[in-house]
Amino acid sequence: MIRDEIKISSEEREVFDKKQIALAIRNSTFNDDLKCSLLEEGILEKCLGCSLKYICDGIDQVVDNYVDKTTKVVDNFDFE
């Protein structure tokens, strides 16, 4: 069974699936983007002062680190 949900069912509390969060971040490095719905929907005009800014900045850093660690130059070609 393949599930595409960030939450895992739990009777006691909300539980979030790290795999789904990681896949969403990884998939954004291909042909997708990460955007903030608070900015997109006009709820906030800028990130400054947002209580989520620290987390969003961390996600951006995770994306950059992932790209750095998984991008490898295999060979260089010289066309003369």
Phi, psi and omega in degrees: 000128178255125180244141180241054182233144179278333181266141174254137181297133176207135181283332185278321185197174176282134179233132182252140183274111180299326180299315181293321177295315179297319179296321178297318179293315179298314182297333179292344181275352179273259181247019181247178179226161170255129178224161180260122180293334177295322177283316182299322183270003177076014178289321174240149176268331180209165183282335183303126180092351179285135181290347179265356185305317180300317180292316179299318177298321178295320178296317178300321179292320177299317178300312180300315179297319180298314180297316179299318184284336185251359178257122184226131175281119183276318182199155175249140180243143178236113179261110179241000000 
